């Protein structure tokens, strides 16, 4: 029998732990090499500003690498501006989302549900899956399902259902927003260093002028600091990878 080294023992233990806990091995070691060529990335959020605040830095990095990145908003933020009608708020917030997407160099899509009145039923699952799968994604980011906001939970479950229908063929990652007050019980498996694009992410979030962006970005700025400490860089975003789906390396 060969001599068991400390490094070998740690590697064996990590592999065993990953199998027991269901964690992807990439979270315990180096990610797999990036795939060749451009791929399609969809980032799903309940409202305009959710994709940007949750993983705007990662969106910027992926778009800079030449990948086709889409922000898919479940609603247009109809209930998001006090004193404005639903139609007026939707117009304002849709325009803000368009501006944010220009900054991140991504493309917006709106899924047609109503802010504050999102639905989960057979027809909604079918419509959302049709819209998402028509994009033929290689990688999808969506909101973590354990969240205090119903629209965030709806976005997460609709994305999960579409992924399941697709035979789990694309990579599925979850992101966090307003950790502690909205997203809870989030334990990252993967990180992306966003230090080089943090200013661009900030600008994309500030584009949502109707949402008091200095306030919500302040929360995310502290999240970047903390996740950066975990990852060993200045600023980072954190994700949970569903280990039963495809693995596509993060930047």
C-alpha positions as a printed Julia matrix, in Angstrom:
251×3 Matrix{Float64}:
   0.0    0.0     0.0
   1.34   3.43   -0.93
   2.05   6.0     1.75
  -0.94   8.31    2.44
   0.16  11.94    2.43
  -1.59  14.8     4.18
  -2.42  16.34    0.78
  -3.82  13.06   -0.5
  -5.89  12.59    2.62
  -7.34  16.09    2.31
  -8.15  15.52   -1.34
  -9.89  12.23   -0.57
 -11.81  13.85    2.29
 -12.91  16.74    0.08
 -14.13  14.36   -2.61
 -16.03  12.3    -0.08
 -17.57  15.39    1.46
 -18.65  16.62   -1.96
 -20.34  13.3    -2.65
 -22.12  13.24    0.69
 -23.24  16.86    0.63
 -24.03  16.98   -3.07
 -21.56  19.81   -3.69
 -19.93  20.18   -7.12
 -16.24  19.32   -6.9
 -15.48  22.57   -8.71
 -16.44  24.4    -5.52
 -13.69  22.58   -3.64
 -10.95  22.89   -6.21
 -10.21  24.75   -9.43
 -13.1   25.18  -11.85
 -13.01  23.23  -15.06
 -11.34  25.04  -17.97
 -13.59  27.5   -19.76
 -15.37  26.06  -22.76
 -14.29  27.18  -26.21
 -16.4   29.68  -28.07
 -19.2   31.98  -27.01
 -22.24  30.71  -25.15
 -25.68  32.03  -24.23
 -26.21  33.3   -20.69
 -29.62  34.22  -19.24
 -29.9   36.1   -15.94
 -33.41  35.99  -14.48
 -34.8   38.41  -11.91
 -38.17  39.3   -10.49
 -37.85  43.02  -11.26
 -35.7   45.51  -13.1
 -32.54  45.89  -10.93
 -32.51  42.33   -9.53
 -30.13  40.82  -12.14
 -27.92  43.92  -11.99
 -27.67  44.04   -8.2
 -27.3   40.26   -7.78
 -24.77  39.49  -10.49
 -24.15  42.6   -12.58
 -20.42  42.19  -12.22
 -20.53  38.65  -13.55
 -22.79  39.79  -16.41
 -20.24  42.47  -17.31
 -17.35  40.05  -17.22
 -19.16  37.47  -19.36
 -20.24  40.05  -21.94
 -16.67  41.39  -22.1
 -15.52  37.85  -22.9
 -17.78  37.82  -25.94
 -20.65  35.77  -24.58
 -24.29  36.58  -25.41
 -25.8   37.74  -22.11
 -29.52  38.41  -21.59
 -31.26  39.98  -18.59
 -34.72  38.42  -18.31
 -37.06  40.42  -16.09
 -40.14  38.59  -14.84
 -41.97  41.93  -14.39
 -41.52  45.57  -15.4
 -41.65  46.85  -11.83
 -45.26  48.0   -12.02
 -45.63  48.33   -8.24
 -42.21  49.82   -7.67
 -42.79  53.59   -7.65
 -44.99  55.1    -4.99
 -47.57  57.5    -6.38
 -47.26  56.22   -9.96
 -49.79  54.09  -11.8
 -48.74  50.6   -12.83
 -48.38  51.66  -16.45
 -46.34  54.74  -15.6
 -44.07  52.83  -13.25
 -43.57  50.08  -15.84
 -42.56  52.63  -18.46
 -40.05  54.31  -16.16
 -38.54  51.12  -14.83
 -38.34  49.46  -18.25
 -36.37  52.45  -19.52
 -34.06  52.22  -16.51
 -33.51  48.53  -17.23
 -32.68  49.32  -20.85
 -30.06  51.85  -19.7
 -28.57  49.41  -17.18
 -28.3   46.73  -19.86
 -26.46  49.12  -22.17
 -23.91  49.74  -19.43
 -23.38  46.01  -18.88
 -23.47  45.3   -22.65
 -26.33  42.83  -22.32
 -29.8   42.47  -23.85
 -33.09  42.84  -21.91
 -36.17  40.61  -22.2
 -39.43  41.07  -20.27
 -41.44  37.98  -19.34
 -44.82  39.68  -19.01
 -45.87  39.16  -15.39
 -46.97  41.95  -13.04
 -44.91  43.27  -10.13
 -46.53  42.28   -6.83
 -48.99  39.91   -8.52
 -46.76  37.23  -10.01
 -48.38  33.85  -10.54
 -47.25  30.25  -10.43
 -49.64  28.02  -12.34
 -49.59  25.68  -15.32
 -50.06  28.42  -17.89
 -47.37  30.62  -16.36
 -44.89  27.73  -16.16
 -45.56  26.89  -19.82
 -45.21  30.47  -21.03
 -42.02  31.12  -19.1
 -40.38  27.88  -20.21
 -41.25  28.65  -23.83
 -39.66  32.1   -23.57
 -36.54  30.9   -21.78
 -35.88  27.77  -23.8
 -36.32  29.65  -27.09
 -33.08  31.43  -26.15
 -31.26  28.06  -26.02
 -29.22  28.93  -22.93
 -25.95  27.3   -21.95
 -26.05  28.92  -18.51
 -28.87  30.41  -16.43
 -28.6   32.51  -13.29
 -31.72  32.97  -11.2
 -32.69  34.16   -7.76
 -32.27  31.97   -4.7
 -35.69  30.5    -3.8
 -35.48  31.13   -0.05
 -36.29  34.82   -0.22
 -38.73  37.1     1.56
 -40.05  38.6    -1.71
 -42.74  36.58   -3.5
 -41.68  37.81   -6.94
 -38.12  36.63   -6.31
 -39.38  33.21   -5.29
 -41.59  33.08   -8.38
 -38.67  33.9   -10.68
 -36.6   31.17   -9.06
 -39.27  28.48   -9.33
 -40.15  29.35  -12.92
 -36.48  29.07  -13.88
 -36.09  25.78  -12.04
 -39.15  24.34  -13.78
 -37.82  25.34  -17.21
 -34.43  23.81  -16.38
 -36.12  20.57  -15.34
 -38.21  20.51  -18.54
 -35.05  20.98  -20.58
 -33.59  17.81  -19.11
 -31.19  19.78  -16.91
 -29.08  20.43  -20.0
 -27.93  23.95  -19.14
 -25.91  25.09  -16.14
 -28.07  26.53  -13.35
 -26.67  29.01  -10.84
 -28.49  30.91   -8.08
 -27.56  34.42   -6.93
 -28.31  36.5    -3.83
 -29.85  39.96   -3.32
 -30.04  42.05   -0.14
 -28.55  39.19    1.87
 -30.18  38.8     5.26
 -33.22  40.95    4.54
 -34.34  39.21    1.34
 -32.09  36.28    0.41
 -31.55  33.96    3.38
 -29.75  30.67    4.06
 -27.44  31.24    1.06
 -24.26  29.13    1.13
 -22.07  29.8    -1.94
 -20.37  27.09   -3.97
 -18.78  29.45   -6.52
 -17.46  33.01   -6.69
 -16.58  35.52   -9.39
 -13.99  38.24   -8.85
 -15.73  41.47   -9.94
 -13.01  43.89   -8.82
 -12.24  45.03  -12.38
 -15.92  45.72  -13.23
 -17.33  46.89   -9.89
 -17.61  50.5   -11.08
 -19.6   49.37  -14.12
 -21.91  47.27  -11.98
 -22.42  50.27   -9.71
 -23.3   52.45  -12.71
 -25.83  49.87  -13.93
 -27.5   49.81  -10.53
 -27.48  53.6   -10.23
 -29.31  53.68  -13.59
 -32.39  52.51  -11.65
 -32.94  56.04  -10.37
 -36.52  55.43   -9.24
 -35.38  52.8    -6.73
 -33.15  54.9    -4.44
 -30.13  53.02   -5.77
 -27.64  54.47   -3.3
 -29.5   52.62   -0.58
 -29.76  49.2    -2.16
 -26.3   49.42   -3.7
 -24.86  50.19   -0.29
 -26.1   46.82    0.9
 -24.6   45.06   -2.11
 -21.33  46.93   -1.71
 -20.96  45.39    1.74
 -21.85  42.01    0.27
 -19.07  42.44   -2.32
 -16.59  43.15    0.48
 -17.6   40.05    2.42
 -17.69  37.71   -0.57
 -14.36  39.14   -1.68
 -12.86  38.21    1.7
 -14.2   34.68    1.26
 -12.82  34.41   -2.26
  -9.51  36.14   -1.61
 -10.0   39.27   -3.74
 -11.26  42.81   -3.27
 -14.84  42.38   -4.54
 -16.74  39.23   -5.46
 -20.19  37.9    -6.24
 -21.28  34.53   -4.91
 -23.38  31.76   -6.43
 -24.84  28.35   -5.71
 -24.49  25.86   -8.56
 -27.09  23.13   -8.98
 -24.88  20.08   -9.17
 -27.27  17.96  -11.24
 -26.94  20.21  -14.27
 -24.24  21.04  -16.76
 -21.06  22.7   -15.55
 -19.98  25.84  -17.39
 -17.03  27.58  -15.81
 -17.51  31.05  -14.39
 -14.98  33.79  -15.23
